[in-house]
């Protein structure tokens, strides 16, 4: 609202409304997303908001402009440290999870990914999350019907590594909650070049890895699968015969720039043989010894 009319004084009230609605607004975050229930005929999708601040927030007129359609009614307040749930069907949600909620909301959340945007009463974006199915996001949906849950409210909730899958907890603390000093590094933007290597070509594998406590180690694990000897993920031998290589961010060994948080390693040209498959995974660890391997264990394709 940029227009100012000096007669009548309504512009002052509008300005105050904008100012007041913006105070502490950044503390309200999207904290849990249940976008793909295990039983498809049950309308129990929901989005949970959390007030990570120390002050009550007036949600009256706040709305979702993307992902779903819902406007909070007048006199809706969210206390400090409290949750509010917006459900596809509040009665169905209460029947399944014994949780109260607002709703119903219009539309439905995408099972393969979607963008959820929360706005305040004057249309300013308060929070936005663009999730997807699979790395770097957790895998949700089907049995057992997990939701995507934020590990800690202090994390950037638009990064997939800030989330894990877990049993839905609408209106309650996330079951995957972790203290900030026990959260492993964020790993994302995993790539290999060339995309389809030819025999005898070196392959450069890179990953962006960040952690506020500092990254201690990034390790590539690769497995060679010979033609005619395919190993399925469910086979016992899948978990053996992995070779480790250190990934570095020091400007050597194919790393483009030292200290840019992109870790790199080269797989030797001799490994590239016609029809041979090379799988790889990446483990990351911070200076506090918090570690995780990606893709995550719940990913139906647990390797790149």
C-alpha positions in Angstrom: 0.0 0.0 0.0 2.1 2.9 -1.3 -0.7 5.5 -1.8 -1.1 8.2 0.9 -4.2 10.4 1.0 -3.9 13.2 3.5 -7.6 13.7 4.0 -9.5 11.5 6.4 -6.5 10.0 8.1 -7.2 6.5 6.8 -3.6 6.3 5.5 -2.2 6.6 9.0 -4.4 3.7 10.2 -3.3 1.6 7.2 0.3 2.4 7.9 -0.1 1.4 11.6 -1.8 -1.8 10.5 1.2 -2.6 8.3 3.7 -1.8 11.0 1.9 -3.8 13.7 1.2 -6.8 11.5 4.9 -6.9 10.6 6.1 -6.9 14.2 7.4 -10.4 15.1 5.8 -11.7 11.9 9.1 -13.4 10.9 8.8 -15.6 13.9 5.8 -17.5 12.4 7.1 -20.3 10.3 5.9 -23.3 8.3 6.9 -26.1 10.6 5.2 -29.3 9.3 3.7 -30.4 6.0 1.5 -33.5 5.5 1.0 -33.5 1.8 0.6 -37.1 0.9 -1.4 -39.3 3.4 -1.0 -43.1 3.4 -4.7 -43.6 2.7 -5.4 -41.6 -0.4 -9.2 -41.3 0.2 -8.7 -39.6 3.6 -8.6 -35.8 3.4 -6.1 -35.4 6.2 -3.5 -33.1 4.5 -2.4 -30.3 6.7 0.1 -27.5 7.2 1.3 -26.5 10.6 2.6 -23.1 11.7 4.8 -22.4 14.7 5.4 -19.1 16.5 9.1 -19.3 17.3 9.1 -15.8 18.9 8.4 -14.5 22.4 5.2 -12.5 21.6 1.7 -13.4 20.6 0.9 -12.8 16.9 -2.4 -11.7 15.5 -3.1 -14.0 12.5 -6.4 -12.3 11.6 -6.6 -11.9 7.8 -3.4 -13.9 7.2 -3.7 -16.2 4.3 -2.0 -18.8 2.0 -1.5 -17.4 -1.5 0.2 -20.5 -2.9 -0.2 -24.2 -2.4 -3.6 -24.0 -0.8 -6.3 -21.4 -0.2 -7.2 -20.3 3.3 -7.8 -17.0 5.2 -7.6 -16.9 9.0 -10.7 -15.5 10.5 -10.8 -12.4 12.8 -9.6 -12.7 16.3 -7.1 -15.5 15.5 -4.0 -15.3 17.7 -1.0 -17.5 17.9 0.9 -17.4 21.2 4.6 -17.6 21.6 5.8 -21.2 21.3 2.4 -22.4 20.1 1.2 -24.2 17.0 -1.7 -23.7 14.7 -2.8 -26.3 12.1 -4.7 -25.6 8.9 -6.3 -28.8 7.6 -7.8 -30.0 4.4 -10.7 -31.4 6.4 -10.6 -30.6 10.2 -13.1 -33.3 11.1 -11.1 -36.0 9.2 -7.9 -34.7 10.8 -9.3 -34.8 14.3 -10.7 -38.3 13.7 -7.2 -39.6 12.6 -4.8 -37.6 14.8 -7.0 -36.3 17.6 -5.9 -32.8 16.7 -7.9 -29.5 16.4 -7.3 -27.3 13.4 -8.5 -24.5 11.2 -10.0 -25.1 7.8 -11.0 -26.6 5.5 -8.6 -25.1 3.0 -9.2 -25.0 -0.7 -7.2 -27.0 -3.2 -4.7 -29.7 -2.4 -1.0 -30.0 -1.9 1.1 -31.6 -4.7 2.4 -35.1 -4.0 5.6 -34.5 -6.0 6.3 -31.1 -4.7 4.7 -27.7 -4.3 5.3 -24.1 -3.1 3.5 -22.9 0.1 3.4 -19.2 0.7 2.0 -17.6 3.9 1.1 -13.9 3.7 -0.1 -11.4 6.3 -3.3 -9.4 6.2 -1.9 -6.8 3.8 -0.4 -9.4 1.4 3.3 -9.3 2.5 5.0 -12.7 2.4 5.7 -14.0 5.9 7.1 -17.4 5.0 7.5 -19.6 2.0 8.5 -23.2 1.5 9.0 -25.0 -1.8 9.2 -28.7 -1.0 9.8 -31.7 -3.3 9.6 -35.5 -3.1 13.1 -36.9 -2.5 16.6 -35.5 -2.0 17.5 -33.0 -0.7 14.0 -33.3 0.8 12.8 -36.3 2.9 10.5 -38.8 1.3 6.9 -38.7 2.5 3.7 -40.4 1.4 2.3 -43.9 1.0 2.7 -46.2 4.0 3.5 -45.3 6.8 2.2 -41.9 5.8 5.0 -39.7 7.1 4.9 -35.9 7.0 7.8 -33.5 6.4 8.9 -32.0 9.7 11.4 -29.2 10.4 14.3 -30.3 12.5 14.5 -27.1 14.4 12.7 -23.7 14.1 16.0 -21.9 13.9 16.9 -23.6 10.6 16.2 -22.2 7.1 13.0 -24.0 6.3 13.3 -23.5 2.6 16.3 -25.9 2.5 15.5 -29.6 2.2 18.2 -30.6 4.6 16.4 -28.8 7.4 13.6 -31.4 7.2 13.1 -35.0 8.0 10.2 -37.4 7.6 8.3 -38.6 10.6 4.9 -39.7 12.0 2.6 -36.7 11.7 2.3 -34.6 14.9 -0.3 -31.8 14.1 -0.4 -29.2 16.9 2.6 -30.8 18.8 6.4 -30.6 18.7 7.9 -32.4 15.8 9.0 -35.9 16.5 12.2 -35.3 14.6 13.1 -32.2 16.6 16.9 -31.9 17.2 18.9 -29.3 19.2 20.9 -27.0 16.9 24.2 -28.4 18.1 23.2 -31.9 17.1 22.1 -31.2 13.5 24.4 -32.5 10.8 25.6 -30.4 7.8 23.3 -29.4 4.9 24.1 -31.3 1.7 22.5 -30.3 -1.5 23.2 -29.5 -5.2 24.8 -32.9 -5.8 26.0 -33.2 -9.4 28.3 -35.2 -11.6 30.0 -34.0 -14.9 29.7 -35.2 -17.5 26.2 -36.4 -17.0 26.7 -39.4 -19.3 30.4 -40.2 -19.2 32.1 -42.2 -21.9 34.6 -45.0 -21.5 37.9 -43.6 -20.1 36.4 -40.2 -19.0 37.1 -38.7 -15.6 34.0 -37.8 -13.7 33.8 -34.8 -11.4 31.3 -35.1 -8.5 30.4 -32.0 -6.5 28.1 -31.2 -3.6 27.3 -28.0 -1.7 27.8 -28.6 2.0 27.3 -26.0 4.8 27.2 -26.0 8.6 27.3 -23.2 11.1 29.7 -25.2 13.2 32.0 -25.9 10.3 32.3 -28.9 8.0 34.8 -31.5 9.1 34.6 -34.1 6.4 32.8 -34.8 3.2 33.2 -38.4 1.8 32.1 -39.9 -1.4 31.2 -43.6 -1.4 31.0 -45.3 -4.8 30.1 -48.8 -5.9 30.9 -50.4 -9.2 28.3 -52.6 -10.8 29.5 -54.7 -13.7 27.3 -55.4 -16.8 25.1 -58.4 -16.3 25.7 -58.4 -12.5 23.1 -55.8 -11.4 22.7 -55.4 -7.7 19.3 -54.3 -6.5 18.9 -52.0 -3.5 17.2 -54.9 -1.7 20.0 -57.3 -2.2 22.3 -58.0 0.7 25.4 -57.3 -1.3 24.1 -53.8 -2.0 25.7 -52.6 1.4 29.1 -54.0 0.6 32.0 -53.2 -1.8 31.7 -49.4 -1.5 34.9 -47.4 -1.9 35.5 -44.1 -0.1 37.1 -40.9 -1.5 37.5 -37.6 0.3 35.8 -34.6 -1.2 37.6 -31.3 -0.8 37.0 -27.6 -1.0 40.6 -26.5 -1.3 40.8 -25.6 -5.0 42.6 -28.9 -6.0 41.6 -32.2 -7.6 39.0 -30.6 -9.8 37.6 -28.2 -7.2 37.0 -24.9 -8.9 37.3 -22.5 -6.0 38.6 -23.0 -2.5 36.3 -22.1 0.3 33.1 -21.7 -1.7 31.3 -24.6 0.2 31.3 -26.7 -2.9 33.2 -30.0 -2.3 34.6 -31.9 -5.2 36.3 -35.2 -6.1 37.2 -36.9 -9.3 36.5 -40.5 -10.1 39.4 -41.9 -12.1 39.0 -42.4 -15.9 39.8 -46.1 -15.5 36.5 -46.7 -13.7 34.5 -45.6 -16.7 33.9 -48.8 -18.8 31.2 -49.4 -21.4 27.9 -50.5 -19.8 29.4 -50.3 -16.2 27.2 -48.6 -13.6 28.7 -46.5 -10.9 26.6 -45.6 -7.9 27.5 -43.1 -5.3 26.5 -41.7 -1.9 27.9 -38.9 0.2 28.5 -38.6 3.9 29.0 -35.3 5.6 30.2 -34.5 9.1 30.6 -31.3 11.1 33.1 -30.3 13.7 30.8 -31.5 16.5 30.8 -35.0 14.9 27.2 -34.7 13.7 26.9 -36.7 10.5 24.4 -37.9 7.9 24.6 -39.7 4.6 22.7 -38.6 1.5 20.4 -39.5 -0.1 18.6 -40.1 3.2 17.8 -43.7 4.4 14.1 -43.2 3.6 14.7 -42.3 0.0 13.4 -45.0 -2.4 16.6 -44.4 -4.4 19.3 -44.3 -1.7 22.1 -43.5 -4.1 23.0 -41.1 -6.9 
